[in-house]
Amino acid sequence: MVRTWLLLAVSFVCTAAEPEFLARRQALAAALPDGVVALYGEVERENADLRNGFHQDSDFYYLTGWKAPGAALLIEPRRQILFAPPRDPRRERWTGLQPALDNPDVRDALGFGIVLPPATLESELRESLKRYSKIYTVGPEAAAKVKAIAPAAEIANAETAIARLRMKKSPHEAELLQHAADVSIAAHLAAWKRAAPGLYEYQIAATLLAAYLDRGCERSAYAPIVGSGPNSVYPHYAGNSRRMDRGDLLLVDAAAECAGYAADVTRTVPVGGRFSARQREIYGIVLGAQQAAIAAVKPGAYIGGAPGAPGRPSIQKAAMDYINSHGKDLHGDTLGKYFIHGISHHIGLDVHDPADNGVPLEEGMVISVEPGIYIPEENIGIRIEDMVLVTGDGARVMTAALPRDPARIEKALRK
Ligand SMILES: [Mn+2]
């Protein structure tokens, strides 16, 4: 009985390697040495949770490993306290057993010396304010709560400091992201097997979702985008309701979330198994732009141009320059105006992970590289998106096992 409970508790809280949570809090305290950090975890919201289930705030999970609602966190260099509600037998009658903070095994797993009920946050924060006059927190709601407790204290934003930590993935996080990538690749391949004229976009979405859950992943990392023919030109199309015709392009931007970590993958394939000459021409330009962009990924590089230095070499510029120097639209114009979104974002616990884009890329960061060309007039929308790990001297494509070359895609579609 005890043994079973222990396993349950541990499976609840420990998807990252346990010591990492403690190390992250220590790194945050070191980054913000002039104040105390006070953060609030997500609370239960009945309507939202009914649809999607409870989901812990990503910053809070990153620092605590704690997934249950109603918790708070206090960090200063000399002490770290997790505030979490005690077990509630009435609630557990509905939810099953919840991780228990009076269980020292759970407490030790997360590296907390002190765990207290949430009502004591106020007095502990006041205690910290004997040593610090500044309170770091994240978000207007939390800032208001903290202000109510300590009206005289200076309130500062911890968002950037936490984002800088989250940008750089540990080897264990890179493994978790690779697993989410591998599952997403398998899902895309299953979708390709199924794609055919006469099928509906939602049937492709169904195949993708089944592949994630079947492999033990908890959910889609984001709402799947399955856009065929005229729908392929909308980068965030979410209707997934059209019947596909032979000769359509099928743009699939879909990926799994596994053990809390998101993947992000897009491929564009021809319904019926063969690109038209024009589709293949534009596809080749998007692929060339992606290769140019990936070649630009290395430590020290920037995703986008700086506001003060728009011409700064960047991954965005590498892709845009390629697109603008290859191909034409039906009016003889260059194609850059059809590349309407950013080339990259960081990926981690969130599919759009928080980032400080003033900081150049470093080894261990994971970003998307996703050029696209969308020409409504021609019903041509093509995006190719891969997950890329920044290495010591360049980049490793984590989703390289999913074909990108048009001939290989056509071959894979022939069942
Ligand atoms: Mn993306």
Residues whose N, C-alpha, C, O or C-beta is under 5 A from the ligand:
A	BS01	MN	D264 S368
